[in-house]
Amino acid sequence: MKVLFVCHGNICRSAMAEFILKALVKAKGIEDRFHIESAAVSAEEIGNPIYPPARRSLSQHGVWFDPEKRARQVRPSDYERFDRIICMDASNLRLIKRFIPNDPDRKIRLMMSYAGKRRDVADPWYTGDFETTFQDLLEGCEAMLKGCPKKV
């Protein structure tokens, strides 16, 4: 399964989700069945590393992250490359249409929809609450994994 997480700048939520899901699949011994990346709908942070408070949040929870990870922007070719494209909020869902105008295979969804919730993952860039963001991402990733086919 190929998963792409998407947020505004790819330095907080989507990057955190990338490494949370990588940790979860590694813990289950199924990392060889997954390819996981993250990207941004904006160009503001391209080339920048994960935001330091996001890095601290991952570290506090024992989640390894690649310190060389750099923000990148969504590309139209991502639609063909990934099985699931998971946006963090309604704004990301709206803005991704600039790159991927159509979703005939219904690959693009909101993160919290996997947990059966109709709400966004709050942006910690504005809230400063990285713990709540971490818990939302963990809940969404765990729920998404439960819905994955056993053989990928």
N, CA and C atoms as an extended XYZ file, in Angstrom:
456
Properties=species:S:1:pos:R:3:atomname:S:1:resname:S:1:resid:I:1 pbc="F F F"
N         0.845       -1.178        0.000 N   MET     1
C         0.000        0.000        0.000 CA  MET     1
C         0.890        1.240        0.000 C   MET     1
N         0.578        2.160       -0.868 N   LYS     2
C         1.333        3.404       -0.964 CA  LYS     2
C         0.456        4.536       -0.448 C   LYS     2
N         0.952        5.230        0.599 N   VAL     3
C         0.176        6.254        1.290 CA  VAL     3
C         0.919        7.585        1.229 C   VAL     3
N         0.177        8.643        0.873 N   LEU     4
C         0.720        9.995        0.882 CA  LEU     4
C        -0.124       10.839        1.822 C   LEU     4
N         0.508       11.404        2.848 N   PHE     5
C        -0.157       12.325        3.762 CA  PHE     5
C         0.074       13.744        3.266 C   PHE     5
N        -0.951       14.579        3.367 N   VAL     6
C        -0.870       15.940        2.848 CA  VAL     6
C        -1.379       16.947        3.876 C   VAL     6
N        -0.598       18.019        4.058 N   CYS     7
C        -1.054       19.154        4.860 CA  CYS     7
C        -0.600       20.434        4.165 C   CYS     7
N        -0.712       21.558        4.835 N   HIS     8
C        -0.401       22.833        4.200 CA  HIS     8
C         1.070       22.947        3.813 C   HIS     8
N         1.978       22.762        4.793 N   GLY     9
C         3.387       23.012        4.525 CA  GLY     9
C         4.305       21.806        4.546 C   GLY     9
N         3.815       20.661        5.024 N   ASN    10
C         4.592       19.427        5.115 CA  ASN    10
C         5.738       19.532        6.117 C   ASN    10
N         5.538       20.337        7.155 N   ILE    11
C         6.547       20.410        8.213 CA  ILE    11
C         5.967       20.041        9.577 C   ILE    11
N         4.645       19.879        9.666 N   CYS    12
C         4.022       19.487       10.939 CA  CYS    12
C         3.175       18.228       10.749 C   CYS    12
N         1.884       18.411       10.471 N   ARG    13
C         0.937       17.290       10.499 CA  ARG    13
C         1.264       16.155        9.535 C   ARG    13
N         1.460       16.459        8.266 N   SER    14
C         1.673       15.355        7.316 CA  SER    14
C         2.993       14.645        7.576 C   SER    14
N         4.021       15.413        7.949 N   ALA    15
C         5.309       14.783        8.275 CA  ALA    15
C         5.174       13.917        9.526 C   ALA    15
N         4.454       14.415       10.530 N   MET    16
C         4.233       13.614       11.734 CA  MET    16
C         3.472       12.334       11.382 C   MET    16
N         2.431       12.453       10.570 N   ALA    17
C         1.640       11.284       10.185 CA  ALA    17
C         2.504       10.269        9.440 C   ALA    17
N         3.376       10.752        8.568 N   GLU    18
C         4.272        9.862        7.827 CA  GLU    18
C         5.063        8.975        8.784 C   GLU    18
N         5.661        9.583        9.793 N   PHE    19
C         6.522        8.806       10.688 CA  PHE    19
C         5.738        8.023       11.737 C   PHE    19
N         4.554        8.486       12.096 N   ILE    20
C         3.692        7.699       12.984 CA  ILE    20
C         3.270        6.412       12.271 C   ILE    20
N         2.818        6.535       11.027 N   LEU    21
C         2.399        5.331       10.299 CA  LEU    21
C         3.584        4.406       10.053 C   LEU    21
N         4.738        4.960        9.730 N   LYS    22
C         5.933        4.124        9.552 CA  LYS    22
C         6.241        3.353       10.835 C   LYS    22
N         6.110        4.002       11.990 N   ALA    23
C         6.364        3.328       13.269 CA  ALA    23
C         5.334        2.225       13.518 C   ALA    23
N         4.072        2.497       13.205 N   LEU    24
C         3.025        1.502       13.425 CA  LEU    24
C         3.220        0.271       12.547 C   LEU    24
N         3.526        0.470       11.272 N   VAL    25
C         3.695       -0.695       10.398 CA  VAL    25
C         4.971       -1.461       10.744 C   VAL    25
N         5.992       -0.746       11.201 N   LYS    26
C         7.216       -1.430       11.631 CA  LYS    26
C         6.937       -2.285       12.865 C   LYS    26
N         6.185       -1.733       13.810 N   ALA    27
C         5.847       -2.478       15.035 CA  ALA    27
C         5.044       -3.742       14.721 C   ALA    27
N         4.261       -3.700       13.655 N   LYS    28
C         3.466       -4.862       13.244 CA  LYS    28
C         4.240       -5.802       12.327 C   LYS    28
N         5.460       -5.393       11.947 N   GLY    29
C         6.267       -6.230       11.069 CA  GLY    29
C         5.786       -6.258        9.638 C   GLY    29
N         5.090       -5.211        9.225 N   ILE    30
C         4.537       -5.186        7.871 CA  ILE    30
C         5.065       -4.000        7.055 C   ILE    30
N         6.182       -3.437        7.474 N   GLU    31
C         6.703       -2.251        6.779 CA  GLU    31
C         7.061       -2.535        5.327 C   GLU    31
N         7.365       -3.789        5.006 N   ASP    32
C         7.698       -4.126        3.621 CA  ASP    32
C         6.486       -4.058        2.696 C   ASP    32
N         5.290       -3.965        3.259 N   ARG    33
C         4.060       -3.874        2.469 CA  ARG    33
C         3.606       -2.438        2.255 C   ARG    33
N         4.372       -1.473        2.775 N   PHE    34
C         3.972       -0.069        2.713 CA  PHE    34
C         5.066        0.819        2.143 C   PHE    34
N         4.632        1.834        1.446 N   HIS    35
C         5.491        2.949        1.037 CA  HIS    35
C         4.753        4.193        1.515 C   HIS    35
N         5.393        4.988        2.377 N   ILE    36
C         4.721        6.103        3.031 CA  ILE    36
C         5.533        7.378        2.833 C   ILE    36
N         4.867        8.418        2.376 N   GLU    37
C         5.488        9.729        2.182 CA  GLU    37
C         4.525       10.813        2.657 C   GLU    37
N         4.988       12.059        2.593 N   SER    38
C         4.135       13.202        2.906 CA  SER    38
C         4.508       14.363        2.002 C   SER    38
N         3.555       15.292        1.839 N   ALA    39
C         3.756       16.431        0.943 CA  ALA    39
C         2.862       17.589        1.375 C   ALA    39
N         3.062       18.730        0.705 N   ALA    40
C         2.338       19.963        1.020 CA  ALA    40
C         1.484       20.417       -0.157 C   ALA    40
N         0.427       21.165        0.147 N   VAL    41
C        -0.347       21.805       -0.910 CA  VAL    41
C         0.193       23.206       -1.202 C   VAL    41
N         1.030       23.742       -0.326 N   SER    42
C         1.607       25.069       -0.558 CA  SER    42
C         3.094       24.926       -0.889 C   SER    42
N         3.666       25.998       -1.397 N   ALA    43
C         5.097       26.004       -1.725 CA  ALA    43
C         5.917       26.703       -0.644 C   ALA    43
N         5.260       27.188        0.403 N   GLU    44
C         5.909       28.017        1.423 CA  GLU    44
C         7.098       27.369        2.125 C   GLU    44
N         7.004       26.090        2.390 N   GLU    45
C         8.017       25.423        3.214 CA  GLU    45
C         8.895       24.442        2.436 C   GLU    45
N         8.769       24.399        1.122 N   ILE    46
C         9.524       23.421        0.325 CA  ILE    46
C        11.011       23.480        0.680 C   ILE    46
N        11.569       22.309        0.963 N   GLY    47
C        12.978       22.195        1.308 CA  GLY    47
C        13.282       22.342        2.783 C   GLY    47
N        12.286       22.750        3.570 N   ASN    48
C        12.512       22.926        5.008 CA  ASN    48
C        12.346       21.610        5.758 C   ASN    48
N        13.044       21.456        6.888 N   PRO    49
C        12.919       20.240        7.696 CA  PRO    49
C        11.631       20.251        8.518 C   PRO    49
N        11.377       19.146        9.170 N   ILE    50
C        10.231       19.059       10.075 CA  ILE    50
C        10.382       20.147       11.138 C   ILE    50
N         9.299       20.825       11.431 N   TYR    51
C         9.257       21.916       12.410 CA  TYR    51
C         9.724       21.396       13.779 C   TYR    51
N        10.627       22.105       14.464 N   PRO    52
C        11.185       21.601       15.731 CA  PRO    52
C        10.156       21.129       16.771 C   PRO    52
N         9.040       21.845       17.015 N   PRO    53
C         8.082       21.290       17.978 CA  PRO    53
C         7.441       19.981       17.514 C   PRO    53
N         7.292       19.789       16.203 N   ALA    54
C         6.766       18.520       15.686 CA  ALA    54
C         7.785       17.412       15.919 C   ALA    54
N         9.053       17.727       15.717 N   ARG    55
C        10.126       16.759       15.983 CA  ARG    55
C        10.131       16.365       17.462 C   ARG    55
N         9.975       17.357       18.325 N   ARG    56
C         9.946       17.076       19.776 CA  ARG    56
C         8.772       16.173       20.131 C   ARG    56
N         7.618       16.442       19.535 N   SER    57
C         6.433       15.624       19.813 CA  SER    57
C         6.685       14.170       19.404 C   SER    57
N         7.226       13.966       18.222 N   LEU    58
C         7.530       12.601       17.783 CA  LEU    58
C         8.523       11.943       18.735 C   LEU    58
N         9.572       12.659       19.094 N   SER    59
C        10.596       12.107       19.993 CA  SER    59
C        10.024       11.753       21.356 C   SER    59
N         9.164       12.629       21.884 N   GLN    60
C         8.558       12.369       23.196 CA  GLN    60
C         7.738       11.086       23.198 C   GLN    60
N         7.228       10.706       22.042 N   HIS    61
C         6.435        9.482       21.941 CA  HIS    61
C         7.254        8.309       21.411 C   HIS    61
N         8.555        8.499       21.289 N   GLY    62
C         9.418        7.413       20.845 CA  GLY    62
C         9.282        7.074       19.378 C   GLY    62
N         8.803        8.023       18.572 N   VAL    63
C         8.623        7.793       17.146 CA  VAL    63
C         9.854        8.316       16.411 C   VAL    63
N        10.551        7.405       15.727 N   TRP    64
C        11.714        7.785       14.946 CA  TRP    64
C        11.268        8.603       13.748 C   TRP    64
N        12.048        9.599       13.380 N   PHE    65
C        11.817       10.362       12.156 CA  PHE    65
C        13.159       10.590       11.489 C   PHE    65
N        13.124       10.769       10.196 N   ASP    66
C        14.335       11.016        9.426 CA  ASP    66
C        14.684       12.500        9.546 C   ASP    66
N        15.796       12.834       10.182 N   PRO    67
C        16.153       14.249       10.327 CA  PRO    67
C        16.459       14.921        8.991 C   PRO    67
N        16.640       14.116        7.948 N   GLU    68
C        16.900       14.658        6.610 CA  GLU    68
C        15.612       14.913        5.814 C   GLU    68
N        14.480       14.558        6.388 N   LYS    69
C        13.186       14.777        5.716 CA  LYS    69
C        13.037       16.258        5.394 C   LYS    69
N        12.660       16.557        4.149 N   ARG    70
C        12.435       17.924        3.700 CA  ARG    70
C        11.055       18.033        3.070 C   ARG    70
N        10.414       19.171        3.291 N   ALA    71
C         9.084       19.395        2.740 CA  ALA    71
C         9.130       19.399        1.219 C   ALA    71
N         8.106       18.800        0.642 N   ARG    72
C         7.937       18.827       -0.803 CA  ARG    72
C         6.474       19.109       -1.105 C   ARG    72
N         6.231       19.550       -2.319 N   GLN    73
C         4.871       19.864       -2.733 CA  GLN    73
C         4.248       18.683       -3.475 C   GLN    73
N         2.930       18.573       -3.365 N   VAL    74
C         2.187       17.558       -4.110 CA  VAL    74
C         2.428       17.766       -5.600 C   VAL    74
N         2.500       16.650       -6.326 N   ARG    75
C         2.659       16.677       -7.778 CA  ARG    75
C         1.479       15.933       -8.414 C   ARG    75
N         1.076       16.319       -9.610 N   PRO    76
C         0.001       15.581      -10.285 CA  PRO    76
C         0.294       14.080      -10.389 C   PRO    76
N         1.558       13.708      -10.579 N   SER    77
C         1.922       12.291      -10.710 CA  SER    77
C         1.696       11.496       -9.421 C   SER    77
N         1.523       12.191       -8.297 N   ASP    78
C         1.267       11.487       -7.033 CA  ASP    78
C        -0.020       10.678       -7.088 C   ASP    78
N        -0.970       11.125       -7.905 N   TYR    79
C        -2.238       10.392       -7.964 CA  TYR    79
C        -2.021        8.965       -8.468 C   TYR    79
N        -1.173        8.808       -9.431 N   GLU    80
C        -0.889        7.463       -9.960 CA  GLU    80
C         0.051        6.685       -9.051 C   GLU    80
N         0.921        7.384       -8.348 N   ARG    81
C         1.925        6.720       -7.502 CA  ARG    81
C         1.366        6.175       -6.189 C   ARG    81
N         0.281        6.773       -5.682 N   PHE    82
C        -0.208        6.410       -4.352 CA  PHE    82
C        -1.606        5.800       -4.401 C   PHE    82
N        -1.849        4.871       -3.455 N   ASP    83
C        -3.158        4.231       -3.322 CA  ASP    83
C        -4.102        5.079       -2.475 C   ASP    83
N        -3.526        5.781       -1.505 N   ARG    84
C        -4.306        6.646       -0.613 CA  ARG    84
C        -3.589        7.980       -0.473 C   ARG    84
N        -4.370        9.045       -0.589 N   ILE    85
C        -3.857       10.397       -0.399 CA  ILE    85
C        -4.711       11.000        0.712 C   ILE    85
N        -4.075       11.245        1.853 N   ILE    86
C        -4.807       11.587        3.067 CA  ILE    86
C        -4.513       13.026        3.472 C   ILE    86
N        -5.541       13.857        3.405 N   CYS    87
C        -5.429       15.280        3.750 CA  CYS    87
C        -5.783       15.503        5.215 C   CYS    87
N        -5.136       16.489        5.812 N   MET    88
C        -5.337       16.772        7.222 CA  MET    88
C        -6.563       17.641        7.506 C   MET    88
N        -6.964       18.472        6.535 N   ASP    89
C        -8.129       19.323        6.781 CA  ASP    89
C        -8.845       19.660        5.477 C   ASP    89
N       -10.007       20.289        5.621 N   ALA    90
C       -10.840       20.622        4.465 CA  ALA    90
C       -10.124       21.577        3.519 C   ALA    90
N        -9.309       22.461        4.039 N   SER    91
C        -8.548       23.377        3.187 CA  SER    91
C        -7.569       22.606        2.310 C   SER    91
N        -6.869       21.628        2.887 N   ASN    92
C        -5.953       20.787        2.097 CA  ASN    92
C        -6.719       20.047        1.011 C   ASN    92
N        -7.891       19.554        1.364 N   LEU    93
C        -8.728       18.816        0.423 CA  LEU    93
C        -9.130       19.712       -0.750 C   LEU    93
N        -9.432       20.958       -0.448 N   ARG    94
C        -9.806       21.919       -1.489 CA  ARG    94
C        -8.597       22.299       -2.356 C   ARG    94
N        -7.455       22.568       -1.712 N   LEU    95
C        -6.269       23.026       -2.430 CA  LEU    95
C        -5.587       21.928       -3.247 C   LEU    95
N        -5.748       20.681       -2.852 N   ILE    96
C        -5.097       19.600       -3.592 CA  ILE    96
C        -5.656       19.494       -5.009 C   ILE    96
N        -6.849       20.031       -5.221 N   LYS    97
C        -7.467       19.992       -6.548 CA  LYS    97
C        -6.679       20.806       -7.578 C   LYS    97
N        -5.792       21.699       -7.122 N   ARG    98
C        -4.921       22.425       -8.053 CA  ARG    98
C        -3.941       21.463       -8.726 C   ARG    98
N        -3.589       20.406       -8.032 N   PHE    99
C        -2.621       19.425       -8.532 CA  PHE    99
C        -3.305       18.181       -9.079 C   PHE    99
N        -4.366       17.794       -8.389 N   ILE   100
C        -5.104       16.579       -8.745 CA  ILE   100
C        -6.579       16.973       -8.845 C   ILE   100
N        -7.003       17.445      -10.010 N   PRO   101
C        -8.353       17.983      -10.134 CA  PRO   101
C        -9.467       16.944      -10.035 C   PRO   101
N        -9.161       15.698      -10.353 N   ASN   102
C       -10.175       14.638      -10.328 CA  ASN   102
C        -9.700       13.468       -9.481 C   ASN   102
N       -10.662       12.806       -8.874 N   ASP   103
C       -10.365       11.656       -8.024 CA  ASP   103
C       -11.291       10.499       -8.395 C   ASP   103
N       -11.156        9.960       -9.618 N   PRO   104
C       -12.075        8.905      -10.047 CA  PRO   104
C       -11.966        7.625       -9.211 C   PRO   104
N       -10.804        7.384       -8.615 N   ASP   105
C       -10.611        6.165       -7.821 CA  ASP   105
C       -10.884        6.377       -6.340 C   ASP   105
N       -11.321        7.575       -5.984 N   ARG   106
C       -11.669        7.907       -4.587 CA  ARG   106
C       -10.509        7.623       -3.627 C   ARG   106
N        -9.338        8.066       -4.016 N   LYS   107
C        -8.130        7.879       -3.206 CA  LYS   107
C        -7.970        8.963       -2.154 C   LYS   107
N        -8.540       10.130       -2.382 N   ILE   108
C        -8.302       11.300       -1.532 CA  ILE   108
C        -9.372       11.381       -0.449 C   ILE   108
N        -8.895       11.394        0.808 N   ARG   109
C        -9.816       11.447        1.959 CA  ARG   109
C        -9.221       12.303        3.053 C   ARG   109
N       -10.083       12.670        3.992 N   LEU   110
C        -9.624       13.379        5.188 CA  LEU   110
C        -9.118       12.378        6.216 C   LEU   110
N        -8.083       12.738        6.928 N   MET   111
C        -7.446       11.864        7.918 CA  MET   111
C        -8.428       11.317        8.944 C   MET   111
N        -9.199       12.182        9.559 N   MET   112
C       -10.056       11.726       10.652 CA  MET   112
C       -11.246       10.911       10.166 C   MET   112
N       -11.501       10.897        8.854 N   SER   113
C       -12.596       10.072        8.337 CA  SER   113
C       -12.312        8.587        8.574 C   SER   113
N       -11.042        8.208        8.639 N   TYR   114
C       -10.694        6.812        8.915 CA  TYR   114
C       -11.131        6.407       10.320 C   TYR   114
N       -11.169        7.382       11.224 N   ALA   115
C       -11.599        7.112       12.600 CA  ALA   115
C       -13.092        7.375       12.777 C   ALA   115
N       -13.795        7.598       11.660 N   GLY   116
C       -15.233        7.820       11.717 CA  GLY   116
C       -15.614        9.200       12.227 C   GLY   116
N       -14.709       10.155       12.111 N   LYS   117
C       -14.971       11.506       12.617 CA  LYS   117
C       -15.007       12.498       11.468 C   LYS   117
N       -15.938       13.423       11.564 N   ARG   118
C       -16.094       14.451       10.532 CA  ARG   118
C       -15.489       15.758       11.022 C   ARG   118
N       -14.170       15.759       11.139 N   ARG   119
C       -13.479       16.978       11.566 CA  ARG   119
C       -12.049       16.950       11.068 C   ARG   119
N       -11.431       18.128       11.118 N   ASP   120
C       -10.045       18.283       10.693 CA  ASP   120
C        -9.082       17.884       11.809 C   ASP   120
N        -7.841       17.628       11.435 N   VAL   121
C        -6.746       17.551       12.405 CA  VAL   121
C        -6.290       18.998       12.567 C   VAL   121
N        -6.438       19.528       13.766 N   ALA   122
C        -6.081       20.926       14.002 CA  ALA   122
C        -4.606       21.167       13.678 C   ALA   122
N        -4.323       22.317       13.097 N   ASP   123
C        -2.962       22.659       12.691 CA  ASP   123
C        -2.181       23.198       13.887 C   ASP   123
N        -1.186       22.445       14.369 N   PRO   124
C        -0.448       22.885       15.556 CA  PRO   124
C         0.425       24.110       15.299 C   PRO   124
N         0.630       24.439       14.022 N   TRP   125
C         1.360       25.667       13.695 CA  TRP   125
C         0.617       26.852       14.307 C   TRP   125
N        -0.727       26.756       14.312 N   TYR   126
C        -1.558       27.832       14.849 CA  TYR   126
C        -1.991       27.585       16.289 C   TYR   126
N        -2.281       26.309       16.620 N   THR   127
C        -2.783       26.017       17.967 CA  THR   127
C        -1.659       25.880       18.985 C   THR   127
N        -0.477       25.465       18.538 N   GLY   128
C         0.632       25.193       19.451 CA  GLY   128
C         0.463       23.890       20.211 C   GLY   128
N        -0.632       23.177       19.966 N   ASP   129
C        -0.964       21.953       20.698 CA  ASP   129
C        -0.538       20.726       19.896 C   ASP   129
N         0.738       20.395       19.979 N   PHE   130
C         1.271       19.265       19.227 CA  PHE   130
C         0.826       17.932       19.808 C   PHE   130
N         0.499       17.893       21.095 N   GLU   131
C         0.044       16.644       21.710 CA  GLU   131
C        -1.306       16.217       21.147 C   GLU   131
N        -2.248       17.149       21.064 N   THR   132
C        -3.560       16.814       20.495 CA  THR   132
C        -3.409       16.384       19.044 C   THR   132
N        -2.568       17.074       18.298 N   THR   133
C        -2.317       16.695       16.910 CA  THR   133
C        -1.737       15.289       16.837 C   THR   133
N        -0.752       14.996       17.678 N   PHE   134
C        -0.157       13.655       17.693 CA  PHE   134
C        -1.228       12.599       17.951 C   PHE   134
N        -2.072       12.823       18.954 N   GLN   135
C        -3.095       11.830       19.300 CA  GLN   135
C        -4.105       11.650       18.171 C   GLN   135
N        -4.491       12.745       17.503 N   ASP   136
C        -5.388       12.633       16.350 CA  ASP   136
C        -4.745       11.812       15.235 C   ASP   136
N        -3.489       12.100       14.953 N   LEU   137
C        -2.790       11.379       13.884 CA  LEU   137
C        -2.633        9.903       14.221 C   LEU   137
N        -2.317        9.620       15.465 N   LEU   138
C        -2.202        8.227       15.902 CA  LEU   138
C        -3.539        7.508       15.735 C   LEU   138
N        -4.617        8.144       16.173 N   GLU   139
C        -5.945        7.549       16.050 CA  GLU   139
C        -6.300        7.309       14.578 C   GLU   139
N        -6.045        8.286       13.734 N   GLY   140
C        -6.354        8.144       12.317 CA  GLY   140
C        -5.528        7.060       11.647 C   GLY   140
N        -4.235        7.015       11.967 N   CYS   141
C        -3.355        5.988       11.380 CA  CYS   141
C        -3.750        4.589       11.837 C   CYS   141
N        -4.040        4.440       13.116 N   GLU   142
C        -4.450        3.127       13.621 CA  GLU   142
C        -5.741        2.669       12.960 C   GLU   142
N        -6.707        3.580       12.826 N   ALA   143
C        -7.977        3.234       12.202 CA  ALA   143
C        -7.779        2.886       10.729 C   ALA   143
N        -6.917        3.637       10.039 N   MET   144
C        -6.653        3.341        8.633 CA  MET   144
C        -6.035        1.952        8.479 C   MET   144
N        -5.106        1.599        9.375 N   LEU   145
C        -4.478        0.277        9.299 CA  LEU   145
C        -5.487       -0.847        9.508 C   LEU   145
N        -6.454       -0.631       10.387 N   LYS   146
C        -7.480       -1.659       10.617 CA  LYS   146
C        -8.278       -1.918        9.345 C   LYS   146
N        -8.418       -0.883        8.522 N   GLY   147
C        -9.199       -1.022        7.290 CA  GLY   147
C        -8.391       -1.485        6.093 C   GLY   147
N        -7.084       -1.710        6.286 N   CYS   148
C        -6.220       -2.146        5.171 CA  CYS   148
C        -6.430       -3.626        4.892 C   CYS   148
N        -6.370       -3.989        3.639 N   PRO   149
C        -6.438       -5.423        3.315 CA  PRO   149
C        -5.265       -6.152        3.955 C   PRO   149
N        -5.486       -7.394        4.357 N   LYS   150
C        -4.435       -8.182        5.005 CA  LYS   150
C        -3.275       -8.443        4.041 C   LYS   150
N        -3.579       -8.690        2.790 N   LYS   151
C        -2.528       -8.892        1.785 CA  LYS   151
C        -2.482       -7.662        0.902 C   LYS   151
N        -1.343       -7.013        0.880 N   VAL   152
C        -1.203       -5.806        0.071 CA  VAL   152
C        -0.216       -6.087       -1.035 C   VAL   152
